[in-house]
Amino acid sequence: MLQMALLSIVLSSMIFSLVQGIPTPVLTGSKVALRPSTSIYGSRHSQGMKYPLYMMELYQTLIMGNATDLSVLEHPALQESDAVLSLISKSCVEEDNHWALSFDMSSISSSNELKLAELRIHIPSFEKSHNVTIEIYHTKDHHENFFLGSFQYDPSVAQGSSWKVFNISRMMQNYLLHRDHSESEGYLRSKDMSETAGRSSCSNVVAERVMLVVFAKDKPSANLTSSHQSLIKTVESSKYVKIEEGTSSTIARRHRRNRNVQHSIMRNKFFSRPKDNGKSLCRRVDMVVDFDKIGWGQHIIYPKRFNAFRCEGSCPVPLNESFKPTNHAYIKSLVKLYDSDRVECNSCVPVKMSSLSMLMYEDNEVVLKHHEDMIVEECGCN
């Protein structure tokens, strides 16, 4: 209970600080030290990489369950997506009424179903102009640029927020649909930057204020093969993970769990006695995970700590419904009752799991992901 209270204080402090500004996380023991950022773009993680303000706001929205700041497109997209990927512009070139923006889109997997693609531009970072043509390119390692498409925009009539958001989902879907075939056969229209010789390159600061945000969901076929190992694969492939051996993932479900969920399995009303070894009956207990301590601190932005819980205790003989047994487990417990040497006792294991939303680095990009089977919600005997 003390650990739960401390975790609640940590989470409350973190969320309050997120509302005030973008934090640079420093976690020591049960305390969170937060430092507001003066950058309009975002903040820096402990390894020096920046993460966008918008991605932190999305994470905050997901944790707090407050979707009032999301657009009519972003709200359903966030609910339906398994991952949100942010791509910072690799380069931008501008000349009067032409802006050429390049992104490395190779990290967008073909196993994902695109829900929404947004181009976010900090308009004041560019020279004032009228009727701008914005061109979108895919580039890999600063080599040949593949042209996705273009659209018109008039910055002179911009009002409201300094960040302007453009829905380029159709353009992105068309590119992803034909990407594999087009790139292998060379059918994609390509442009060398020599075509933009008369234009001036944006500064690095300006380029960082151009961002492509992709909301995506794993396709069913991909879920069947890899969803349960997504965190393991992601972390093992990360250069920020310190440990050499793959660490097993914890537990999971998509949405925020109900804070009022009962923390332990009720005792069996008819057979409340545990096994002969005197252990307590099967129940859920705390298991606080500190990503810094297990060597994942450089890979995970938020949360730095969370309670994954675990199952502990003995299973009574026979079982009843309070321990949520399968039919097989119940029959097994009856066999154990009348022939104790014939079968082993049932095990206290998770029977209901929930996911954990995590803001993390993946392939040098910032991703908001829902990882399955990260938190034990209920324990039972099986």
FIKE-640406 format. One record per residue (C-alpha): residue in one letter; residue number from 0; x, y, z. Coordinates in Angstrom, 1 decimal. Layout:
code | pos | east | north | up
A | NUM | X | Y | Z
...
This chain:
code | pos | east | north | up
M | 0 | 0.0 | 0.0 | 0.0
L | 1 | 2.9 | 2.3 | 0.8
Q | 2 | 4.3 | 1.7 | -2.7
M | 3 | 0.9 | 2.5 | -4.3
A | 4 | 0.7 | 5.7 | -2.3
L | 5 | 4.2 | 6.8 | -3.4
L | 6 | 3.4 | 5.9 | -7.0
S | 7 | 0.2 | 8.0 | -6.8
I | 8 | 2.2 | 11.0 | -5.5
V | 9 | 4.8 | 10.6 | -8.3
L | 10 | 2.2 | 10.3 | -11.0
S | 11 | 0.3 | 13.3 | -9.7
S | 12 | 3.4 | 15.4 | -9.5
M | 13 | 4.4 | 14.4 | -13.1
I | 14 | 1.0 | 15.3 | -14.6
F | 15 | 0.9 | 18.6 | -12.7
S | 16 | 4.3 | 19.5 | -14.1
L | 17 | 3.4 | 18.5 | -17.6
V | 18 | 0.6 | 21.0 | -17.5
Q | 19 | 3.0 | 23.7 | -16.5
G | 20 | 5.6 | 23.0 | -19.2
I | 21 | 7.7 | 20.4 | -20.9
P | 22 | 9.8 | 18.4 | -18.4
T | 23 | 13.3 | 17.0 | -18.5
P | 24 | 12.8 | 13.9 | -16.4
V | 25 | 15.2 | 13.1 | -13.6
L | 26 | 13.9 | 10.3 | -11.4
T | 27 | 15.6 | 9.5 | -8.1
G | 28 | 13.9 | 7.0 | -5.7
S | 29 | 10.3 | 8.1 | -5.4
K | 30 | 10.8 | 11.7 | -6.4
V | 31 | 10.5 | 13.3 | -9.8
A | 32 | 12.5 | 16.5 | -10.6
L | 33 | 11.1 | 18.5 | -13.5
R | 34 | 12.6 | 21.4 | -15.3
P | 35 | 10.4 | 23.5 | -17.7
S | 36 | 11.8 | 24.1 | -21.2
T | 37 | 12.0 | 27.4 | -22.9
S | 38 | 12.0 | 25.9 | -26.3
I | 39 | 8.8 | 26.2 | -28.3
Y | 40 | 9.6 | 22.9 | -30.0
G | 41 | 10.2 | 20.5 | -27.1
S | 42 | 12.7 | 19.2 | -24.6
R | 43 | 15.7 | 17.0 | -24.4
H | 44 | 15.8 | 13.4 | -23.1
S | 45 | 18.8 | 12.3 | -21.0
Q | 46 | 20.7 | 11.2 | -24.0
G | 47 | 20.4 | 14.6 | -25.6
M | 48 | 17.8 | 13.9 | -28.2
K | 49 | 14.8 | 16.2 | -28.4
Y | 50 | 11.2 | 15.0 | -28.1
P | 51 | 8.4 | 17.2 | -29.5
L | 52 | 6.0 | 19.2 | -27.3
Y | 53 | 3.1 | 17.8 | -29.3
M | 54 | 4.0 | 14.2 | -28.5
M | 55 | 4.2 | 15.0 | -24.8
E | 56 | 0.8 | 16.7 | -25.0
L | 57 | -0.6 | 13.5 | -26.7
Y | 58 | 0.8 | 11.4 | -23.9
Q | 59 | -0.6 | 13.7 | -21.3
T | 60 | -4.0 | 13.6 | -23.0
L | 61 | -4.0 | 9.8 | -23.0
I | 62 | -3.0 | 9.5 | -19.4
M | 63 | -5.4 | 12.1 | -18.1
G | 64 | -8.3 | 11.1 | -20.4
N | 65 | -8.8 | 14.7 | -21.5
A | 66 | -9.4 | 14.9 | -25.2
T | 67 | -10.7 | 18.5 | -25.3
D | 68 | -7.5 | 19.8 | -26.9
L | 69 | -7.6 | 17.2 | -29.8
S | 70 | -9.1 | 18.0 | -33.1
V | 71 | -12.1 | 16.2 | -34.5
L | 72 | -9.7 | 14.1 | -36.6
E | 73 | -7.1 | 13.5 | -33.9
H | 74 | -9.5 | 12.2 | -31.2
P | 75 | -10.8 | 9.2 | -33.0
A | 76 | -7.4 | 8.5 | -34.6
L | 77 | -5.8 | 8.4 | -31.1
Q | 78 | -8.4 | 6.0 | -29.8
E | 79 | -8.1 | 3.7 | -32.8
S | 80 | -4.3 | 3.7 | -33.1
D | 81 | -1.7 | 1.4 | -31.6
A | 82 | 1.1 | 3.8 | -32.2
V | 83 | 1.7 | 7.5 | -33.0
L | 84 | 5.0 | 8.2 | -34.8
S | 85 | 6.5 | 11.7 | -35.0
L | 86 | 9.0 | 12.4 | -37.9
I | 87 | 11.0 | 15.6 | -37.8
S | 88 | 11.9 | 17.1 | -41.1
K | 89 | 15.2 | 16.0 | -42.5
S | 90 | 15.5 | 19.1 | -44.6
C | 91 | 13.5 | 22.0 | -45.9
V | 92 | 14.1 | 24.3 | -48.8
E | 93 | 12.2 | 27.5 | -49.3
E | 94 | 12.0 | 30.1 | -52.1
D | 95 | 9.3 | 32.7 | -52.0
N | 96 | 6.2 | 30.7 | -52.7
H | 97 | 7.7 | 27.2 | -52.6
W | 98 | 8.5 | 25.1 | -49.6
A | 99 | 10.1 | 21.6 | -50.1
L | 100 | 9.9 | 19.4 | -47.0
S | 101 | 11.7 | 16.1 | -46.7
F | 102 | 11.1 | 13.2 | -44.2
D | 103 | 12.6 | 9.8 | -43.8
M | 104 | 9.4 | 7.6 | -43.9
S | 105 | 11.2 | 4.3 | -43.9
S | 106 | 10.2 | 3.7 | -40.3
I | 107 | 6.5 | 3.6 | -41.2
S | 108 | 5.8 | -0.1 | -41.5
S | 109 | 3.7 | -1.7 | -44.2
S | 110 | 2.2 | -3.9 | -41.5
N | 111 | 0.4 | -0.8 | -40.1
E | 112 | -3.0 | 0.6 | -41.1
L | 113 | -2.8 | 4.3 | -41.5
K | 114 | -5.4 | 6.2 | -39.5
L | 115 | -4.3 | 9.8 | -39.8
A | 116 | -1.2 | 11.6 | -41.2
E | 117 | -0.7 | 15.3 | -40.2
L | 118 | 1.9 | 17.8 | -41.3
R | 119 | 2.5 | 20.3 | -38.5
I | 120 | 4.4 | 23.5 | -39.4
H | 121 | 5.4 | 26.4 | -37.2
I | 122 | 4.5 | 29.1 | -39.6
P | 123 | 6.4 | 32.0 | -38.0
S | 124 | 9.6 | 30.1 | -38.6
F | 125 | 9.3 | 30.7 | -42.3
E | 126 | 9.5 | 33.9 | -44.4
K | 127 | 6.1 | 35.6 | -44.9
S | 128 | 4.7 | 34.9 | -48.3
H | 129 | 1.5 | 34.4 | -50.2
N | 130 | -0.1 | 31.3 | -51.8
V | 131 | 2.7 | 28.9 | -50.9
T | 132 | 3.1 | 25.5 | -52.7
I | 133 | 4.2 | 22.9 | -50.1
E | 134 | 5.9 | 19.9 | -51.6
I | 135 | 6.4 | 16.7 | -49.6
Y | 136 | 9.3 | 14.3 | -50.1
H | 137 | 10.6 | 11.0 | -48.7
T | 138 | 14.3 | 10.8 | -48.3
K | 139 | 16.7 | 8.2 | -47.0
D | 140 | 20.1 | 9.1 | -45.7
H | 141 | 20.0 | 12.3 | -47.7
H | 142 | 20.0 | 10.4 | -51.0
E | 143 | 17.4 | 10.7 | -53.8
N | 144 | 14.2 | 12.4 | -52.8
F | 145 | 10.9 | 10.7 | -53.8
F | 146 | 8.0 | 13.2 | -54.4
L | 147 | 4.7 | 12.3 | -52.6
G | 148 | 2.7 | 15.3 | -53.6
S | 149 | 2.0 | 19.0 | -53.0
F | 150 | -0.8 | 21.4 | -51.9
Q | 151 | -1.4 | 25.1 | -51.7
Y | 152 | -1.5 | 27.3 | -48.6
D | 153 | -1.6 | 31.0 | -47.9
P | 154 | 0.3 | 31.9 | -44.7
S | 155 | -0.7 | 35.5 | -45.0
V | 156 | -4.2 | 34.7 | -43.8
A | 157 | -3.1 | 32.5 | -40.9
Q | 158 | -4.9 | 33.1 | -37.6
G | 159 | -4.9 | 31.5 | -34.2
S | 160 | -2.2 | 29.1 | -33.3
S | 161 | 1.3 | 29.6 | -34.7
W | 162 | 1.3 | 25.9 | -35.5
K | 163 | -0.7 | 24.9 | -38.6
V | 164 | -1.9 | 21.4 | -39.2
F | 165 | -2.5 | 19.9 | -42.6
N | 166 | -4.2 | 16.5 | -43.1
I | 167 | -2.1 | 14.6 | -45.7
S | 168 | -3.6 | 11.2 | -45.0
R | 169 | -4.7 | 10.6 | -48.6
M | 170 | -1.2 | 11.6 | -49.9
M | 171 | 0.5 | 9.3 | -47.4
Q | 172 | -1.9 | 6.4 | -48.0
N | 173 | -1.2 | 6.6 | -51.7
Y | 174 | 2.5 | 6.6 | -51.1
L | 175 | 2.4 | 3.6 | -48.7
L | 176 | 0.1 | 1.6 | -51.1
H | 177 | 2.6 | 1.8 | -53.9
R | 178 | 5.8 | 2.2 | -52.0
D | 179 | 7.3 | -1.3 | -52.2
H | 180 | 6.5 | -1.8 | -55.9
S | 181 | 7.4 | 1.7 | -56.9
E | 182 | 10.7 | 1.9 | -55.1
S | 183 | 11.9 | -1.5 | -56.4
E | 184 | 10.9 | -0.7 | -60.0
G | 185 | 11.9 | 3.0 | -59.9
Y | 186 | 8.4 | 4.1 | -60.8
L | 187 | 8.1 | 6.8 | -58.1
R | 188 | 8.7 | 10.3 | -59.4
S | 189 | 12.1 | 11.4 | -58.1
K | 190 | 13.7 | 14.8 | -57.8
D | 191 | 17.2 | 15.7 | -57.1
M | 192 | 17.7 | 18.7 | -54.9
S | 193 | 19.5 | 20.3 | -57.8
E | 194 | 16.1 | 21.2 | -59.1
T | 195 | 15.8 | 23.5 | -56.2
A | 196 | 19.2 | 25.2 | -56.8
G | 197 | 17.6 | 28.6 | -56.7
R | 198 | 16.2 | 28.1 | -53.3
S | 199 | 17.7 | 28.5 | -49.9
S | 200 | 17.9 | 25.8 | -47.3
C | 201 | 16.1 | 26.3 | -44.0
S | 202 | 18.2 | 26.4 | -40.8
N | 203 | 18.3 | 23.4 | -38.5
V | 204 | 16.1 | 25.2 | -36.0
V | 205 | 13.4 | 25.8 | -38.7
A | 206 | 13.6 | 22.2 | -39.9
E | 207 | 13.0 | 21.0 | -36.4
R | 208 | 9.7 | 23.0 | -36.4
V | 209 | 8.3 | 20.9 | -39.3
M | 210 | 6.9 | 17.6 | -38.2
L | 211 | 5.0 | 14.7 | -39.7
V | 212 | 2.8 | 12.8 | -37.2
V | 213 | 1.4 | 9.4 | -38.2
F | 214 | -1.4 | 7.6 | -36.3
A | 215 | -1.3 | 3.9 | -37.2
K | 216 | -2.8 | 0.6 | -36.1
D | 217 | -1.4 | -2.9 | -36.5
K | 218 | -3.2 | -4.9 | -39.1
P | 219 | -4.9 | -8.1 | -37.8
S | 220 | -2.3 | -10.4 | -39.6
A | 221 | 0.5 | -8.6 | -37.8
N | 222 | -1.3 | -8.8 | -34.4
L | 223 | -1.4 | -12.6 | -34.7
T | 224 | 2.3 | -12.9 | -35.1
S | 225 | 4.1 | -10.2 | -33.2
S | 226 | 1.9 | -8.0 | -31.0
H | 227 | 2.8 | -9.8 | -27.8
Q | 228 | 6.5 | -9.4 | -28.5
S | 229 | 6.4 | -5.8 | -29.7
L | 230 | 8.1 | -4.4 | -26.6
I | 231 | 10.8 | -7.0 | -26.6
K | 232 | 11.6 | -6.5 | -30.3
T | 233 | 11.5 | -2.7 | -30.0
V | 234 | 13.8 | -2.6 | -27.0
E | 235 | 16.2 | -5.2 | -28.2
S | 236 | 16.7 | -3.3 | -31.4
S | 237 | 17.3 | 0.0 | -29.6
K | 238 | 20.8 | 1.4 | -29.2
Y | 239 | 19.7 | 3.1 | -26.0
V | 240 | 19.2 | -0.1 | -24.0
K | 241 | 22.1 | -0.9 | -21.8
I | 242 | 21.5 | -4.6 | -21.1
E | 243 | 22.7 | -7.2 | -23.5
E | 244 | 20.2 | -9.9 | -22.8
G | 245 | 16.5 | -9.5 | -23.8
T | 246 | 14.5 | -8.8 | -20.7
S | 247 | 11.0 | -10.3 | -20.6
S | 248 | 8.1 | -7.9 | -21.0
T | 249 | 5.6 | -7.4 | -18.3
I | 250 | 1.8 | -7.1 | -18.6
A | 251 | -1.1 | -5.2 | -20.5
R | 252 | -4.3 | -3.7 | -22.1
R | 253 | -5.1 | -0.5 | -24.1
H | 254 | -7.1 | 2.0 | -22.0
R | 255 | -6.4 | 3.4 | -18.6
R | 256 | -7.4 | 0.9 | -16.0
N | 257 | -10.2 | 1.7 | -13.5
R | 258 | -8.7 | 3.2 | -10.4
N | 259 | -11.4 | 1.5 | -8.3
V | 260 | -10.6 | -2.0 | -9.5
Q | 261 | -10.3 | -4.3 | -6.5
H | 262 | -6.6 | -5.0 | -5.7
S | 263 | -6.9 | -8.6 | -4.7
I | 264 | -8.9 | -11.7 | -5.4
M | 265 | -11.6 | -12.4 | -2.8
R | 266 | -11.0 | -15.4 | -0.6
N | 267 | -12.9 | -18.5 | -1.3
K | 268 | -16.0 | -18.4 | 1.0
F | 269 | -16.3 | -22.2 | 1.3
F | 270 | -12.6 | -23.3 | 1.1
S | 271 | -10.7 | -20.4 | 2.6
R | 272 | -7.8 | -22.5 | 3.8
P | 273 | -4.6 | -22.4 | 1.7
K | 274 | -2.5 | -25.3 | 0.9
D | 275 | -0.6 | -27.1 | 3.7
N | 276 | 2.4 | -24.9 | 3.2
G | 277 | 0.6 | -22.0 | 5.0
K | 278 | 0.9 | -19.5 | 2.1
S | 279 | -1.7 | -16.8 | 1.6
L | 280 | -4.3 | -17.4 | -1.0
C | 281 | -3.9 | -16.3 | -4.6
R | 282 | -3.9 | -12.5 | -4.9
R | 283 | -2.4 | -9.5 | -6.8
V | 284 | 0.5 | -7.7 | -5.2
D | 285 | 2.7 | -4.7 | -6.2
M | 286 | 5.6 | -5.0 | -8.5
V | 287 | 7.0 | -1.5 | -9.3
V | 288 | 9.1 | -1.3 | -12.4
D | 289 | 11.8 | 1.3 | -12.7
F | 290 | 13.1 | 1.5 | -16.3
D | 291 | 16.3 | 3.2 | -15.3
K | 292 | 17.2 | 0.3 | -13.0
I | 293 | 16.6 | -2.3 | -15.6
G | 294 | 18.6 | -0.5 | -18.2
W | 295 | 15.9 | 0.9 | -20.4
G | 296 | 16.0 | 4.5 | -19.0
Q | 297 | 17.6 | 5.9 | -22.2
H | 298 | 14.9 | 4.3 | -24.4
I | 299 | 11.7 | 5.1 | -22.4
I | 300 | 10.7 | 8.8 | -22.1
Y | 301 | 7.6 | 8.3 | -20.0
P | 302 | 6.6 | 6.7 | -17.7
K | 303 | 9.8 | 6.2 | -15.9
R | 304 | 8.2 | 4.0 | -13.3
F | 305 | 4.9 | 2.1 | -13.2
N | 306 | 3.2 | -0.7 | -11.1
A | 307 | 3.0 | -3.8 | -13.2
F | 308 | 1.7 | -5.9 | -10.3
R | 309 | 2.2 | -9.7 | -10.1
C | 310 | 0.4 | -12.7 | -8.8
E | 311 | 1.3 | -14.5 | -5.5
G | 312 | -0.2 | -17.1 | -3.2
S | 313 | -1.6 | -20.6 | -3.2
C | 314 | -4.7 | -22.0 | -4.9
P | 315 | -7.2 | -23.7 | -2.6
V | 316 | -8.6 | -27.2 | -3.2
P | 317 | -11.1 | -27.2 | -4.7
L | 318 | -11.5 | -23.9 | -6.5
N | 319 | -14.6 | -21.7 | -6.8
E | 320 | -15.5 | -18.8 | -9.1
S | 321 | -13.8 | -16.2 | -7.0
F | 322 | -10.5 | -17.5 | -8.3
K | 323 | -11.7 | -17.3 | -12.0
P | 324 | -10.6 | -20.8 | -12.9
T | 325 | -11.0 | -22.3 | -16.4
N | 326 | -13.2 | -25.4 | -16.6
H | 327 | -10.0 | -27.5 | -16.8
A | 328 | -8.5 | -25.9 | -13.7
Y | 329 | -11.7 | -26.5 | -11.7
I | 330 | -11.8 | -30.1 | -12.7
K | 331 | -8.2 | -30.4 | -11.9
S | 332 | -8.8 | -29.1 | -8.4
L | 333 | -11.5 | -31.7 | -7.8
V | 334 | -9.1 | -34.4 | -8.9
K | 335 | -6.5 | -33.0 | -6.5
L | 336 | -9.0 | -33.0 | -3.7
Y | 337 | -9.8 | -36.8 | -4.0
D | 338 | -6.4 | -37.9 | -5.4
S | 339 | -3.8 | -35.5 | -4.1
D | 340 | -0.8 | -37.5 | -5.5
R | 341 | -2.2 | -37.7 | -9.0
V | 342 | -1.9 | -34.0 | -10.2
E | 343 | -0.1 | -30.9 | -9.1
C | 344 | -1.9 | -27.9 | -7.6
N | 345 | -3.1 | -25.1 | -9.9
S | 346 | -0.9 | -22.0 | -10.2
C | 347 | -1.7 | -18.4 | -9.2
V | 348 | -1.4 | -16.5 | -12.5
P | 349 | -2.7 | -13.4 | -14.2
V | 350 | -6.2 | -13.8 | -15.7
K | 351 | -6.8 | -10.3 | -16.8
M | 352 | -4.3 | -7.9 | -18.2
S | 353 | -4.2 | -4.3 | -19.4
S | 354 | -1.9 | -2.2 | -21.7
L | 355 | 0.5 | 0.6 | -20.9
S | 356 | 0.9 | 3.7 | -23.0
M | 357 | 4.5 | 4.6 | -23.4
L | 358 | 6.4 | 7.5 | -24.9
M | 359 | 9.6 | 6.1 | -26.3
Y | 360 | 12.4 | 6.3 | -28.8
E | 361 | 12.3 | 3.9 | -31.8
D | 362 | 14.6 | 4.2 | -34.7
N | 363 | 15.7 | 7.7 | -33.6
E | 364 | 12.1 | 8.9 | -33.7
V | 365 | 9.7 | 9.6 | -30.9
V | 366 | 6.7 | 7.1 | -30.7
L | 367 | 3.7 | 6.9 | -28.5
K | 368 | 2.7 | 3.2 | -28.2
H | 369 | 0.2 | 1.1 | -26.4
H | 370 | 2.0 | -2.1 | -25.4
E | 371 | -0.1 | -5.1 | -24.7
D | 372 | 0.1 | -7.3 | -21.5
M | 373 | 2.0 | -4.8 | -19.4
I | 374 | -0.2 | -4.6 | -16.2
V | 375 | -1.8 | -7.4 | -14.2
E | 376 | -5.4 | -6.4 | -13.5
E | 377 | -6.6 | -9.7 | -11.8
C | 378 | -5.1 | -12.9 | -10.6
G | 379 | -6.7 | -16.4 | -10.5
C | 380 | -5.9 | -20.0 | -10.4
N | 381 | -5.2 | -22.0 | -13.6
